[in-house]
Amino acid sequence: MIRVYGIKNCDTMKKAMTWLTENGVPYEFIDYKKVGIAEANLPEWDSRSGWEKLLNTRGLMWRKLTDEERSAVDREKALKLMAQYPSLIKRPVLDTGSMLLVGFSPENYAAQLK
């Protein structure tokens, strides 16, 4: 079964879960902010998709970081920041077992999940 990781109240999450439901794709939702498993999964997610794709630099949480936190971001710093602030992880993270899809795109979901 597909696992969908994210934060329940996120609008992008709601769009992704609506798309999955409407297209008959069964999934299990895991709220990584509540369950706290994001940090344990970050190294694997990084190896499968890259920290650059996982790090959400367009969201409110990124803008709340200090200039020092946002400067000179490399893999180690990015993983540390995402572990400390799970809201920095681009949502959703969809794990099919064979692939990891980061972010929501109806076209990408249709191509990869049909």
C-alpha positions as CSV (number, residue, x, y, z in Angstrom):
1,M,0.0,0.0,0.0
2,I,1.1,3.5,-0.8
3,R,2.1,5.6,2.2
4,V,1.5,9.3,2.1
5,Y,3.5,11.4,4.6
6,G,2.7,14.9,5.4
7,I,0.8,17.3,7.7
8,K,-3.0,16.9,7.9
9,N,-4.0,20.6,7.7
10,C,-1.9,21.4,4.7
11,D,-3.8,22.4,1.6
12,T,-1.5,20.6,-0.8
13,M,-2.0,17.4,1.3
14,K,-5.7,17.8,1.0
15,K,-5.5,18.1,-2.8
16,A,-3.2,15.1,-3.1
17,M,-5.4,12.9,-0.9
18,T,-8.5,14.1,-2.8
19,W,-6.8,13.1,-6.1
20,L,-5.8,9.7,-4.7
21,T,-9.3,9.0,-3.5
22,E,-11.0,10.2,-6.7
23,N,-8.7,8.0,-8.8
24,G,-9.2,4.9,-6.7
25,V,-5.6,4.8,-5.4
26,P,-5.6,3.2,-1.9
27,Y,-3.2,4.8,0.6
28,E,-2.2,5.1,4.2
29,F,-1.8,8.7,5.6
30,I,0.9,9.3,8.1
31,D,1.1,12.7,9.8
32,Y,4.8,13.0,10.4
33,K,4.4,16.1,12.5
34,K,2.2,14.1,15.0
35,V,3.9,10.7,14.7
36,G,7.4,12.2,14.6
37,I,8.9,9.7,12.1
38,A,10.2,12.2,9.6
39,E,13.7,12.3,11.1
40,A,14.0,8.6,10.9
41,N,12.9,8.6,7.3
42,L,15.0,11.6,6.1
43,P,18.2,9.7,5.2
44,E,16.3,7.2,3.1
45,W,14.2,9.8,1.5
46,D,17.3,11.8,0.7
47,S,19.0,8.8,-0.9
48,R,15.8,8.2,-3.0
49,S,15.0,11.7,-4.1
50,G,17.7,14.1,-2.9
51,W,17.5,16.7,-0.1
52,E,17.2,19.5,-2.6
53,K,13.8,18.1,-3.7
54,L,12.7,17.5,-0.1
55,L,13.6,20.9,1.4
56,N,10.7,23.3,1.0
57,T,12.2,26.7,0.5
58,R,9.0,28.4,-0.6
59,G,7.0,27.9,2.6
60,L,6.3,30.0,5.6
61,M,8.6,27.9,7.9
62,W,11.6,28.7,5.6
63,R,10.9,32.4,5.8
64,K,10.7,32.1,9.6
65,L,14.2,30.7,9.8
66,T,17.1,33.1,10.7
67,D,19.4,34.3,7.9
68,E,22.1,32.1,9.5
69,E,19.9,29.0,9.3
70,R,19.0,29.7,5.6
71,S,22.6,30.4,4.5
72,A,25.1,27.8,3.1
73,V,22.6,24.9,3.2
74,D,24.2,21.6,2.3
75,R,22.9,18.0,2.7
76,E,23.9,17.8,6.4
77,K,22.4,21.1,7.3
78,A,19.2,20.5,5.3
79,L,18.6,17.1,6.9
80,K,19.2,18.6,10.3
81,L,16.8,21.5,9.6
82,M,14.1,19.2,8.3
83,A,14.4,17.0,11.3
84,Q,14.1,20.0,13.6
85,Y,11.3,21.6,11.7
86,P,9.2,18.9,9.8
87,S,7.2,21.7,8.2
88,L,10.3,22.3,6.0
89,I,9.7,19.0,4.2
90,K,7.9,19.5,0.9
91,R,4.5,17.8,1.0
92,P,3.4,15.3,0.4
93,V,6.0,12.6,0.4
94,L,4.4,9.6,-1.3
95,D,6.1,6.2,-1.0
96,T,5.0,3.5,-3.3
97,G,7.7,1.1,-2.2
98,S,9.4,1.3,-5.6
99,M,9.5,5.1,-6.0
100,L,9.2,8.2,-3.9
101,L,7.1,11.2,-5.2
102,V,7.7,14.5,-3.5
103,G,5.2,17.3,-3.8
104,F,1.8,17.1,-5.6
105,S,1.3,17.3,-9.3
106,P,-1.9,15.8,-10.7
107,E,0.0,15.1,-14.0
108,N,2.9,13.4,-12.3
109,Y,0.5,11.3,-10.1
110,A,-1.5,10.2,-13.2
111,A,1.7,9.2,-15.0
112,Q,3.3,7.4,-12.1
113,L,0.3,5.8,-10.4
114,K,-1.9,4.5,-13.2
